[in-house]
Amino acid sequence: MVRRAWLVLFVSVIACSAVPYTRRSQLILVSEEEEAKLGAQAFQEVLKKSRVDQRPALNRPVREVGERVARVANRPDYRWSFVVLDDPKQQNAFCLPGGKVGVYSGLFPIAQTTTGLAVVMGHEIAHAVARHGAERMSQQLAAQAGGSLLGGLLGPGKSSSLLLAAYGVGTQVGVLLPYSRTQESEADHIGLLLMAQAGYDPHGALAFWGRMERASKSGSPPEFLSTHPSHGTREQQIEAWLPEAMRYYQAANAAPDEPLPPIGR
């Protein structure tokens, strides 16, 4: 009884969380400090298993766009890092807790410009700011053990892989935990506001997602779209959010919209 009462108190204290901007309530069983520590560990795991692209022409726009979005994300506790990962077939990006951002080179032809890059980086940073990975981890932990084995499930050798899966990074870490449609739409919404605050025209989101949708029809769907809302639903939602985003954009210093370099060597 005592253990059960302690567990209820533990969950009630830690689980009280609300998403920035949307204020949606979340179940969170992982502290932000622990989440950031796991993010740094998971990032190193990704770097060991990936080929980092060192070309300045690709890294410069990723870093510049990322830094602009990071400045408005209101996470001064994050230690931001931006890398390009050399994989022309991977049309994806991610942001791990603590501000560890990776953009796969295969995303460049779809992004096309720095505004397109801001769309996807805003979306991924929104996932981290909204703590969607921690929310998915918490849901899995609660489902597996009712919260009572939290320490064991986050023990050595399990935590970083679970976090990578929770943030949808790579397939080598096991079964990916899909974001819910609610979380994907929330990342679209928050990401749109972040890119607008950073000075990128939010209308570019409609063009970017249109290109991503066409890419999905030309072959196997990009992993990025595997659990996302349908294009029609996303387009309607973005159009509904545009007036809110434009208020942020009109108050921001406009960012340059520059073409991205080709990824071929």
PAZAPA-4460 file (N, C-alpha, C; in steps of 0.05 Angstrom, whole numbers, plus 32768, in hexadecimal, padded with zeros to 4 digits):
% residues 265
    n_x    n_y    n_z   ca_x   ca_y   ca_z    c_x    c_y    c_z   seq   type   mol
   8011   7FE8   8000   8000   8000   8000   8011   8019   8000     1      M     A
   8026   8018   8011   8038   802F   8012   8045   8035   7FF7     2      V     A
   804E   801E   7FEB   805B   8021   7FD1   8048   802C   7FBC     3      R     A
   8030   8023   7FBC   801C   802C   7FA9   8016   804A   7FAD     4      R     A
   8013   8052   7FC7   800E   806E   7FCD   8025   8080   7FC4     5      A     A
   803E   8076   7FC8   8055   8085   7FC0   8056   8088   7FA2     6      W     A
   804F   8073   7F94   804F   8073   7F77   803A   8087   7F6C     7      L     A
   8023   8088   7F78   800E   809A   7F6F   8017   80B7   7F74     8      V     A
   8024   80BC   7F8A   802F   80D7   7F90   8045   80DE   7F7C     9      L     A
   8056   80CB   7F76   806D   80CF   7F64   8062   80D7   7F48    10      F     A
   804F   80C8   7F3F   8043   80CD   7F24   8035   80E8   7F24    11      V     A
   8026   80EE   7F39   8017   8107   7F39   8029   811F   7F39    12      S     A
   8040   811D   7F45   8053   8134   7F46   8061   8137   7F2B    13      V     A
   806C   8121   7F21   807D   8122   7F09   806C   8125   7EEF    14      I     A
   8054   8119   7EF0   8045   8117   7ED7   8037   8131   7ED0    15      A     A
   8036   8144   7EE2   8028   815D   7EDD   8038   816E   7EC9    16      C     A
   8030   816F   7EB0   803E   817E   7E9C   802B   8188   7E87    17      S     A
   8031   819E   7E7A   8021   81A9   7E65   8032   81B1   7E4E    18      A     A
   8029   81AD   7E35   8039   81B3   7E1E   8039   81D1   7E19    19      V     A
   8051   81DC   7E13   8052   81F9   7E0C   8040   81FF   7DF4    20      P     A
   8034   8217   7DF4   8023   8221   7DDF   8007   8214   7DE0    21      Y     A
   8005   81F9   7DDF   7FEB   81ED   7DDE   7FDF   81E8   7DFA    22      T     A
   7FF0   81E6   7E0E   7FE8   81E1   7E2A   7FDA   81C6   7E2E    23      R     A
   7FDE   81B3   7E1C   7FD3   8199   7E20   7FE0   818B   7E37    24      R     A
   7FD1   817D   7E48   7FDC   816E   7E5F   7FEA   8155   7E55    25      S     A
   8000   814E   7E63   8010   8137   7E5B   8016   8125   7E74    26      Q     A
   801A   810C   7E6E   8026   80F9   7E82   8044   80F8   7E7E    27      L     A
   8053   8103   7E91   8070   8103   7E8F   807C   80F7   7EA8    28      I     A
   808A   80E0   7EA5   8096   80D2   7EBC   80B5   80D5   7EBC    29      L     A
   80C0   80E6   7EAA   80DD   80E9   7EA8   80E3   8107   7EAC    30      V     A
   80F6   810D   7EBE   80FC   8129   7EC3   810A   8135   7EAB    31      S     A
   8109   814F   7EA8   8117   815C   7E92   8135   8158   7E93    32      E     A
   8140   8158   7EAB   815D   8153   7EAE   8165   8138   7EA4    33      E     A
   8155   8123   7EAC   815B   8108   7EA3   8157   8106   7E85    34      E     A
   8142   8113   7E7B   813C   8112   7E5E   8153   811F   7E4E    35      E     A
   815E   8135   7E57   8174   8142   7E49   818D   8130   7E4A    36      A     A
   8192   8123   7E61   81A9   8111   7E63   81A6   80FA   7E50    37      K     A
   818E   80EF   7E4E   8189   80D9   7E3B   818C   80E2   7E1F    38      L     A
   8183   80FB   7E19   8186   8106   7DFF   81A3   8109   7DF6    39      G     A
   81B4   8111   7E08   81D1   8114   7E01   81DD   80F8   7DFC    40      A     A
   81D5   80E4   7E0C   81DF   80C9   7E08   81D5   80BD   7DEE    41      Q     A
   81BC   80C2   7DE8   81B0   80B7   7DD0   81BC   80C4   7DB7    42      A     A
   81C2   80DE   7DB9   81CE   80EC   7DA3   81EA   80E0   7D9C    43      F     A
   81F9   80DA   7DB1   8213   80CE   7DAC   8210   80B3   7D9F    44      Q     A
   81FB   80A4   7DA6   81F6   808A   7D9A   81F0   808D   7D7D    45      E     A
   81E0   80A2   7D76   81D9   80A7   7D5A   81F3   80AE   7D4A    46      V     A
   8203   80BF   7D55   821C   80C7   7D47   822E   80B0   7D42    47      L     A
   822F   809D   7D55   8241   8085   7D51   8237   8073   7D3B    48      K     A
   821D   8073   7D36   8211   8061   7D23   820B   806E   7D08    49      K     A
   8210   8088   7D07   820A   8097   7CEE   8223   80A3   7CE2    50      S     A
   8221   80AC   7CCA   8238   80BA   7CBD   8232   80D8   7CBD    51      R     A
   8241   80E7   7CCC   823D   8103   7CCF   8248   8111   7CB6    52      V     A
   8238   8122   7CAA   8241   8131   7C92   824D   814B   7C9B    53      D     A
   8267   814F   7C95   8276   8166   7C9E   8276   817D   7C8A    54      Q     A
   8269   817A   7C73   826A   818F   7C5F   825E   81A9   7C69    55      R     A
   826D   81BF   7C68   8263   81D9   7C72   824A   81E2   7C63    56      P     A
   8249   81DC   7C49   8232   81E6   7C39   8217   81DB   7C43    57      A     A
   8218   81C2   7C4F   8200   81B6   7C5A   81FC   81BE   7C77    58      L     A
   8211   81C0   7C86   820F   81C5   7CA2   8208   81E2   7CA8    59      N     A
   8211   81F5   7C97   820C   8211   7C9D   81EE   8217   7C9E    60      R     A
   81DD   8210   7C8A   81C1   8216   7C8C   81B3   8207   7CA3    61      P     A
   81BB   81EF   7CA9   81AF   81E0   7CBF   81B5   81EE   7CDA    62      V     A
   81CE   81F7   7CDD   81D5   8204   7CF6   81C7   8220   7CF8    63      R     A
   81C7   822F   7CE2   81BB   824A   7CE3   819D   8248   7CE8    64      E     A
   818F   8237   7CDA   8172   8234   7CDE   816D   8229   7CFA    65      V     A
   817D   8215   7D02   8179   8209   7D1D   817D   821D   7D33    66      G     A
   8191   822E   7D30   8197   8242   7D45   8181   8257   7D47    67      E     A
   8176   825E   7D30   815F   8271   7D30   8147   8266   7D3F    68      R     A
   8140   824D   7D38   8129   8240   7D45   812F   823B   7D63    69      V     A
   8148   8233   7D69   814F   822E   7D85   814C   8247   7D96    70      A     A
   8152   825E   7D8B   8151   8277   7D9A   8134   827D   7DA3    71      R     A
   8121   8275   7D93   8105   827B   7D9A   80F7   8264   7DA9    72      V     A
   8105   824E   7DAB   80F9   8236   7DB8   80F7   8239   7DD6    73      A     A
   8105   824D   7DE1   8103   8253   7DFE   810D   823C   7E0F    74      N     A
   8123   822F   7E07   812F   821B   7E17   814D   8221   7E1C    75      R     A
   8152   8235   7E2D   816E   823D   7E33   817E   8227   7E40    76      P     A
   8170   8213   7E4B   817E   81FC   7E58   8188   81E8   7E44    77      D     A
   817F   81E9   7E2B   8188   81D6   7E17   81A4   81DE   7E0D    78      Y     A
   81B4   81C9   7E08   81CE   81CD   7DFC   81CC   81C5   7DDF    79      R     A
   81C5   81D8   7DCE   81BE   81D2   7DB2   81D6   81C8   7DA2    80      W     A
   81D0   81B5   7D91   81E4   81AA   7D7F   81D6   81A2   7D65    81      S     A
   81E2   81A9   7D4E   81D6   81A4   7D34   81E9   8195   7D22    82      F     A
   81E1   817E   7D17   81F2   816F   7D06   81E3   8166   7CED    83      V     A
   81F2   8162   7CD7   81E6   8156   7CBF   81F0   8139   7CBE    84      V     A
   81DE   8127   7CB9   81E5   810A   7CB7   81E3   8102   7C9A    85      L     A
   81F8   80F6   7C90   81FA   80EF   7C74   81EB   80D5   7C6E    86      D     A
   81D2   80D9   7C64   81C1   80C3   7C5C   81AD   80CE   7C48    87      D     A
   81B3   80CD   7C2E   81A2   80D8   7C1A   8186   80CB   7C18    88      P     A
   8183   80B3   7C23   816A   80A5   7C21   8158   80AB   7C39    89      K     A
   8163   80B8   7C4D   8154   80BE   7C66   8149   80DA   7C65    90      Q     A
   812F   80DC   7C60   8121   80F6   7C5F   8116   80FD   7C7A    91      Q     A
   8128   8104   7C8D   811F   8105   7CA9   8131   8118   7CB8    92      N     A
   8129   811F   7CD0   8138   812F   7CE3   812E   8128   7CFF    93      A     A
   813D   8131   7D13   8134   812B   7D2F   813F   8141   7D41    94      F     A
   8133   8144   7D58   813E   8154   7D6E   813A   8145   7D88    95      C     A
   8150   813E   7D94   8150   812F   7DAD   814F   8143   7DC5    96      L     A
   8146   813A   7DDC   8145   814C   7DF3   8160   8159   7DF8    97      P     A
   8160   8172   7E01   8178   8180   7E06   8182   818F   7DED    98      G     A
   8174   818C   7DD6   817B   819C   7DBE   818E   818F   7DAB    99      G     A
   818E   8174   7DAA   81A0   8166   7D97   8191   8161   7D7E   100      K     A
   8198   816F   7D68   8189   816F   7D4F   8199   8162   7D39   101      V     A
   818D   8150   7D2B   8199   8143   7D14   8188   8146   7CFB   102      G     A
   8193   814D   7CE5   8185   814F   7CCB   8192   813D   7CB7   103      V     A
   8184   812A   7CAC   818F   8118   7C98   8190   8126   7C7D   104      Y     A
   81A5   8120   7C6E   81AA   812E   7C55   8193   8129   7C41   105      S     A
   8185   8112   7C43   816F   810C   7C31   8158   8120   7C34   106      G     A
   8158   8130   7C49   8142   8143   7C4C   8146   815C   7C3C   107      L     A
   815F   8162   7C34   8165   817B   7C26   8155   817F   7C0C   108      F     A
   8153   816A   7BFB   8144   816E   7BE2   8127   8175   7BE6   109      P     A
   811B   816C   7BFD   80FF   8171   7C02   80FC   818D   7C0F   110      I     A
   810F   8194   7C21   810E   81AE   7C2F   8112   81C4   7C1A   111      A     A
   8125   81C1   7C08   812C   81D3   7BF2   8138   81EE   7BFB   112      Q     A
   812C   81FB   7C0F   8136   8215   7C18   8139   8215   7C36   113      T     A
   8144   822B   7C41   8147   822D   7C5E   812B   822F   7C6B   114      T     A
   8117   823A   7C5D   80FC   823A   7C69   80F1   821E   7C6B   115      T     A
   80F6   820D   7C57   80ED   81F1   7C59   80FC   81E3   7C6F   116      G     A
   8116   81E9   7C72   8125   81DD   7C88   811A   81E6   7CA3   117      L     A
   8111   81FF   7CA5   8105   820A   7CBE   80EB   81FB   7CC5   118      A     A
   80DC   81F3   7CB0   80C3   81E5   7CB5   80C9   81CB   7CC4   119      V     A
   80DC   81BB   7CB9   80E0   81A0   7CC5   80F0   81A3   7CDF   120      V     A
   8103   81B6   7CE1   8112   81B9   7CFA   8100   81C4   7D10   121      M     A
   80ED   81D6   7D08   80DA   81E0   7D1C   80C9   81CA   7D26   122      G     A
   80C0   81B8   7D14   80AF   81A1   7D1B   80BE   818F   7D2F   123      H     A
   80D7   8189   7D29   80E6   8176   7D3A   80ED   8183   7D55   124      E     A
   80F5   819C   7D54   80FB   81AA   7D6D   80E1   81AC   7D7E   125      I     A
   80CA   81B0   7D71   80B1   81B0   7D7F   80AC   8196   7D8E   126      A     A
   80B3   817F   7D82   80B0   8166   7D90   80C0   8165   7DAA   127      H     A
   80D8   8170   7DA9   80E9   8170   7DC1   80DF   8184   7DD5   128      A     A
   80D8   819C   7DCD   80CE   81B1   7DDF   80B4   81A7   7DED   129      V     A
   80A3   8199   7DDD   808A   818F   7DE8   808E   8175   7DF8   130      A     A
   80A6   816B   7DF8   80AE   8153   7E07   809D   813A   7DFE   131      R     A
   8099   8138   7DE5   8089   8122   7DDA   8097   8107   7DDE   132      H     A
   80B2   8107   7DDC   80C0   80EE   7DE1   80BD   80E5   7DFE   133      G     A
   80C0   80F7   7E11   80BD   80F0   7E2D   80A0   80E7   7E32   134      A     A
   808D   80F3   7E24   8071   80EA   7E27   806D   80CE   7E1D   135      E     A
   807A   80C7   7E07   8077   80AC   7DFC   8086   8098   7E0E   136      R     A
   809D   80A0   7E17   80AC   808E   7E2A   809B   8089   7E43   137      M     A
   808F   809E   7E4D   807F   809C   7E66   8067   808A   7E61   138      S     A
   805A   808C   7E4A   8043   807B   7E44   804C   805E   7E43   139      Q     A
   8063   8059   7E36   806D   803D   7E34   8075   8033   7E50   140      Q     A
   8082   8043   7E5F   808A   803B   7E7A   8072   8034   7E8B   141      L     A
   805E   8046   7E8A   8045   8041   7E99   8037   8028   7E90   142      A     A
   8037   8024   7E76   8029   800C   7E6B   8038   7FF2   7E73   143      A     A
   8052   7FF3   7E73   8062   7FDB   7E79   8062   7FD4   7E96   144      Q     A
   8064   7FE9   7EA7   8068   7FE3   7EC4   8058   7FF3   7ED7   145      A     A
   8044   8002   7ECC   8034   8012   7EDE   8045   8027   7EEC   146      G     A
   805D   802D   7EE2   806E   8041   7EEF   807F   8036   7F05   147      G     A
   807A   801D   7F0E   8088   8013   7F26   80A5   800A   7F1F   148      S     A
   80AB   8005   7F05   80C5   7FFC   7EFE   80D4   8011   7EEE   149      L     A
   80CD   802A   7EF2   80D9   8040   7EE3   80F7   803F   7EE3   150      L     A
   8103   803C   7EFB   8120   803C   7EFD   812C   8026   7EED   151      G     A
   8121   800E   7EEF   812C   7FF7   7EE0   8129   7FFB   7EC2   152      G     A
   8113   8005   7EB9   810F   8008   7E9D   8121   801E   7E91   153      L     A
   8129   8031   7EA1   813B   8046   7E98   8158   8040   7EA0   154      L     A
   815E   8027   7EA5   8179   801F   7EAE   818C   8020   7E97   155      G     A
   81A6   801B   7E9C   81BB   801B   7E88   81B5   8008   7E71   156      P     A
   81BA   8012   7E58   81B6   8001   7E41   819A   8002   7E36   157      G     A
   8187   800D   7E44   816B   800E   7E3B   8162   802B   7E36   158      K     A
   816C   803E   7E46   8161   8059   7E45   8165   8066   7E2A   159      S     A
   817E   8066   7E20   8183   8075   7E07   8175   8069   7DEF   160      S     A
   8173   804E   7DEE   8165   8041   7DD8   8147   8048   7DDA   161      S     A
   813C   8048   7DF2   8120   804F   7DF5   811B   806C   7DED   162      L     A
   812E   807E   7DF3   812A   8099   7DEB   812C   809D   7DCD   163      L     A
   813F   808F   7DC1   8141   8090   7DA4   8128   8086   7D96   164      L     A
   811D   8071   7DA1   8104   8066   7D96   80EE   807A   7D9A   165      A     A
   80ED   8086   7DB2   80D8   8099   7DB8   80D9   80B1   7DA6   166      A     A
   80F0   80B9   7D9D   80F3   80D0   7D8B   80F5   80C8   7D6E   167      Y     A
   80F0   80AE   7D68   80EF   80A6   7D4C   8109   80A7   7D3D   168      G     A
   8120   80A3   7D4B   813A   80A6   7D3F   8144   808B   7D36   169      V     A
   8146   8087   7D1C   8153   806E   7D11   8143   8055   7D16   170      G     A
   814A   8040   7D08   813C   8026   7D0B   814E   8012   7D19   171      T     A
   8168   8019   7D1D   817A   8006   7D29   8175   8002   7D47   172      Q     A
   8165   8013   7D53   8161   8011   7D70   8148   8000   7D77   173      V     A
   813B   7FF5   7D63   8124   7FE4   7D69   810A   7FF0   7D5E   174      G     A
   80F4   7FE8   7D69   80DA   7FF2   7D5F   80D6   800F   7D67   175      V     A
   80D0   8020   7D54   80CC   803C   7D59   80B1   8040   7D67   176      L     A
   80B0   8053   7D79   8096   8059   7D86   8089   8070   7D77   177      L     A
   8073   806B   7D69   8068   8080   7D58   805C   8096   7D69   178      P     A
   8061   80AF   7D60   8052   80C5   7D6C   8035   80C2   7D67   179      Y     A
   8024   80CB   7D79   8008   80CB   7D74   8001   80E1   7D60   180      S     A
   7FEA   80DF   7D54   7FE1   80F4   7D42   7FDF   810F   7D51   181      R     A
   7FD8   810D   7D6A   7FD6   8126   7D7A   7FF1   8133   7D7D   182      T     A
   8006   8123   7D82   8021   812D   7D85   802B   8138   7D6B   183      Q     A
   8026   812A   7D55   802F   8134   7D3B   8022   814E   7D34   184      E     A
   8008   8150   7D38   7FFB   816A   7D32   8005   8180   7D45   185      S     A
   800A   8179   7D5D   8014   818C   7D71   8030   8196   7D68   186      E     A
   8041   8184   7D5E   805B   818C   7D54   8059   819E   7D3C   187      A     A
   8045   8198   7D2A   8040   81A9   7D13   8039   81C5   7D1D   188      D     A
   8027   81C7   7D31   801D   81E0   7D3B   8034   81F0   7D48   189      H     A
   8041   81E4   7D5B   8057   81F2   7D69   806E   81F8   7D56   190      I     A
   8074   81E5   7D44   808A   81EA   7D31   8084   8202   7D1F   191      G     A
   806B   8204   7D17   8063   821B   7D06   8067   8235   7D15   192      L     A
   8060   8236   7D2F   8064   824E   7D3F   8082   8254   7D43   193      L     A
   8092   823F   7D47   80AE   8243   7D4C   80BC   824E   7D33   194      L     A
   80B5   8243   7D1B   80C2   824C   7D03   80BA   8269   7CFD   195      M     A
   80A1   8270   7D03   8097   828B   7CFF   80A6   829F   7D12   196      A     A
   80A9   8297   7D2B   80B7   82A7   7D3E   80D4   82AB   7D36   197      Q     A
   80DF   8297   7D29   80FB   8298   7D20   80FE   82A8   7D06   198      A     A
   80E8   82B1   7CFB   80EA   82C2   7CE3   80E6   82B5   7CC9   199      G     A
   80DC   829C   7CC9   80D7   828E   7CB0   80B9   828E   7CAA   200      Y     A
   80B2   8294   7C91   8096   8297   7C89   8087   827C   7C8D   201      D     A
   8073   827B   7C9F   8066   8262   7CA5   8056   8257   7C8D   202      P     A
   8051   8267   7C79   8044   825C   7C61   8055   8247   7C54   203      H     A
   806F   8248   7C59   8081   8234   7C4E   807B   8218   7C57   204      G     A
   806D   8215   7C6E   8066   81FB   7C78   8054   81EC   7C65   205      A     A
   8041   81FA   7C59   802F   81ED   7C46   803E   81E2   7C2E   206      L     A
   8051   81F2   7C24   8061   81E9   7C0D   8073   81D1   7C14   207      A     A
   807F   81D3   7C2C   8091   81BD   7C34   8081   81A2   7C37   208      F     A
   806B   81A3   7C45   805C   818A   7C49   8050   8180   7C2F   209      W     A
   804A   8192   7C1C   8042   8189   7C02   8057   817A   7BF4   210      G     A
   8070   8184   7BF5   8087   8175   7BE9   808B   815A   7BF7   211      R     A
   8089   815A   7C11   808C   8141   7C20   8077   812D   7C18   212      M     A
   805F   8136   7C14   8049   8125   7C0C   804E   8119   7BF0   213      E     A
   8058   812A   7BDE   805E   8120   7BC3   8075   810C   7BC3   214      R     A
   8088   8110   7BD5   809E   80FD   7BD7   8094   80E2   7BE1   215      A     A
   807F   80E2   7BF1   8074   80C9   7BFC   8066   80BA   7BE6   216      S     A
   805C   80C7   7BD2   804E   80BA   7BBC   8060   80AF   7BA6   217      K     A
   8079   80B8   7BA7   808C   80B0   7B92   809A   8096   7B98   218      S     A
   8095   808B   7BB0   80A1   8072   7BB8   8097   806B   7BD3   219      G     A
   80A8   805E   7BE4   809F   8058   7BFF   809D   8072   7C0F   220      S     A
   8089   8074   7C21   8086   808C   7C30   809E   8092   7C41   221      P     A
   80A7   80AC   7C42   80BE   80B3   7C53   80B7   80AC   7C70   222      P     A
   80CB   80A2   7C7F   80C7   809B   7C9B   80BB   80B3   7CAA   223      E     A
   80C2   80CB   7CA1   80B8   80E3   7CAF   8099   80E4   7CAF   224      F     A
   808D   80D9   7C9A   8070   80DA   7C98   8061   80C2   7CA2   225      L     A
   806F   80AF   7CAE   8063   8095   7CB4   804B   8097   7CC7   226      S     A
   804C   80A9   7CDA   8035   80AB   7CED   8029   80C7   7CED   227      T     A
   802E   80D7   7CD9   8025   80F2   7CD9   8008   80F3   7CCF   228      H     A
   7FFA   8109   7CD5   7FDF   810D   7CCA   7FDF   810C   7CAB   229      P     A
   7FC9   8107   7C9F   7FC7   8107   7C82   7FCD   8124   7C78   230      S     A
   7FD5   8125   7C5F   7FDD   813F   7C54   7FC5   8153   7C55   231      H     A
   7FAD   8149   7C4F   7F96   815B   7C4F   7F90   8165   7C6B   232      G     A
   7F92   8154   7C7F   7F8E   815D   7C9B   7FA3   8171   7CA3   233      T     A
   7FBC   816A   7C9D   7FD3   817D   7CA4   7FCF   8198   7C97   234      R     A
   7FC8   8198   7C7D   7FC4   81B1   7C6F   7FAE   81C2   7C7C   235      E     A
   7F98   81B5   7C83   7F82   81C4   7C90   7F8A   81CF   7CAB   236      Q     A
   7F99   81C0   7CBA   7FA2   81C9   7CD4   7FB6   81E0   7CD2   237      Q     A
   7FC9   81DE   7CBF   7FDC   81F4   7CBC   7FCE   820D   7CB3   238      I     A
   7FBB   820B   7CA0   7FAD   8223   7C98   7F9E   8230   7CAF   239      E     A
   7F93   821F   7CC1   7F85   822A   7CD9   7F98   8237   7CEC   240      A     A
   7FB1   822D   7CED   7FC5   8239   7D00   7FD4   8251   7CF4   241      W     A
   7FD2   8255   7CDA   7FE2   826A   7CCD   7FDD   8286   7CD8   242      L     A
   7FC4   828E   7CDE   7FC1   82A9   7CE9   7FD1   82AD   7D03   243      P     A
   7FD0   8299   7D15   7FE0   829A   7D2D   7FFE   829C   7D27   244      E     A
   8007   828B   7D15   8023   828B   7D0E   802C   82A5   7D01   245      A     A
   801B   82B1   7CF1   8022   82CA   7CE3   8026   82E1   7CF6   246      M     A
   8018   82E0   7D0D   801C   82F5   7D21   8038   82F4   7D2C   247      R     A
   8042   82DB   7D30   805E   82D8   7D39   8071   82E1   7D23   248      Y     A
   806B   82D9   7D0A   807D   82DF   7CF4   807F   82FD   7CEF   249      Y     A
   8069   830B   7CF1   8069   8328   7CEC   8078   8337   7D02   250      Q     A
   807A   832B   7D19   8089   8338   7D2F   80A6   8330   7D30   251      A     A
   80AF   831E   7D1E   80CA   8314   7D1E   80DB   8321   7D09   252      A     A
   80F5   831F   7D0C   8108   8327   7CF7   8109   8312   7CE2   253      N     A
   8103   8319   7CC9   8101   8306   7CB4   811B   82F7   7CB0   254      A     A
   811A   82DD   7CAD   8132   82CD   7CA7   8135   82CA   7C89   255      A     A
   814E   82C7   7C7F   8151   82C3   7C62   8147   82A8   7C5A   256      P     A
   813B   82A8   7C42   8132   828E   7C36   8144   8288   7C20   257      D     A
   8157   8276   7C25   816D   826F   7C12   816A   8253   7C08   258      E     A
   8171   824E   7BEF   8171   8232   7BE5   8186   8221   7BF3   259      P     A
   817F   8208   7BF7   8192   81F5   7C03   81A3   81EA   7BEE   260      L     A
   81BC   81E3   7BF5   81CF   81D7   7BE1   81C7   81BB   7BDA   261      P     A
   81CF   81B1   7BC2   81CA   8195   7BBB   81DA   8183   7BCE   262      P     A
   81D1   816B   7BD2   81DE   8159   7BE5   81F3   8147   7BD7   263      I     A
   81F3   8147   7BBD   8207   8137   7BAF   8223   8140   7BB4   264      G     A
   8235   812D   7BB5   8252   8134   7BBA   8260   813C   7B9F   265      R     A
***
